[in-house]
Amino acid sequence: MSYQIVIQPAAQRQLKKLPRTVQQDMITVLEQLAHNPRPSGCKKLKGRPNQYRLRLRDYRIIYSIEDMMLIIRVLKAGHRRDIYEN
């Protein structure tokens, strides 16, 4: 049972601004999420329905999981100092 990864347009723009090595590592992590949407180290975000955070060194990926449709939506990706701002 594999999930489909959908990267929102805003998250795509954020990914493109990151260093190339971080981009490659994030793509690897996203590919792994397709098989295990709640890996060890992911954290449910308080006050945000069905949203999770995944750490990658000083960078974060914010995503939501739609279990009924087997979809993971990547909402934000970036440095930890910028990622939680609305």
C-alpha positions as CSV (number, residue, x, y, z in Angstrom):
1,M,0.0,0.0,0.0
2,S,1.8,3.1,-1.3
3,Y,0.8,6.7,-0.8
4,Q,0.9,9.2,-3.6
5,I,3.0,12.3,-2.8
6,V,1.5,15.6,-3.9
7,I,3.8,18.7,-3.5
8,Q,1.8,21.9,-3.2
9,P,3.0,24.8,-5.5
10,A,4.2,26.9,-2.6
11,A,6.2,23.9,-1.2
12,Q,7.8,23.4,-4.7
13,R,9.0,27.0,-4.7
14,Q,10.4,26.6,-1.2
15,L,12.2,23.4,-2.2
16,K,13.8,25.1,-5.2
17,K,15.3,27.8,-3.0
18,L,17.1,25.3,-0.8
19,P,20.7,24.1,-1.3
20,R,21.0,21.3,-3.9
21,T,22.2,18.7,-1.3
22,V,19.2,19.4,0.9
23,Q,16.9,19.2,-2.1
24,Q,18.2,15.7,-2.9
25,D,17.9,14.5,0.7
26,M,14.4,15.8,0.9
27,I,13.4,14.0,-2.2
28,T,14.8,10.8,-0.8
29,V,12.8,11.4,2.5
30,L,9.6,12.1,0.5
31,E,10.0,8.8,-1.5
32,Q,10.3,6.9,1.8
33,L,7.1,8.7,3.1
34,A,5.2,7.1,0.2
35,H,5.7,3.7,1.9
36,N,5.6,4.8,5.6
37,P,3.8,8.1,6.1
38,R,4.4,8.2,9.8
39,P,8.1,7.2,10.3
40,S,9.9,7.3,13.6
41,G,10.9,10.9,14.2
42,C,7.8,12.5,12.6
43,K,5.7,14.6,15.0
44,K,2.0,15.5,14.9
45,L,1.6,19.3,15.0
46,K,-0.6,20.7,17.7
47,G,-3.5,22.9,16.6
48,R,-3.2,21.8,13.0
49,P,-5.5,19.0,12.0
50,N,-3.8,16.0,10.4
51,Q,-0.5,17.8,9.9
52,Y,2.9,16.3,10.7
53,R,6.5,17.6,10.8
54,L,9.6,15.7,9.7
55,R,13.1,16.8,10.6
56,L,16.1,16.7,8.2
57,R,19.0,18.3,10.0
58,D,18.1,22.1,10.3
59,Y,15.3,21.7,7.7
60,R,11.7,20.7,8.1
61,I,8.9,19.2,5.9
62,I,5.3,20.0,6.9
63,Y,2.8,17.6,5.4
64,S,-0.7,16.3,5.8
65,I,-1.9,12.7,5.4
66,E,-5.2,11.7,3.8
67,D,-5.5,8.0,4.7
68,M,-8.8,7.4,2.9
69,M,-7.4,8.5,-0.5
70,L,-3.7,7.4,0.2
71,I,-2.3,10.9,-0.4
72,I,0.4,12.8,1.3
73,R,0.3,16.6,0.7
74,V,3.6,18.4,1.2
75,L,2.6,21.8,2.5
76,K,5.9,23.5,3.4
77,A,9.6,22.7,3.2
78,G,12.4,24.9,4.5
79,H,14.8,25.9,7.2
80,R,13.5,25.5,10.7
81,R,13.7,29.2,11.5
82,D,11.2,30.0,8.6
83,I,9.0,27.0,8.4
84,Y,6.5,27.7,11.2
85,E,5.6,31.3,10.1
86,N,2.2,31.6,8.6
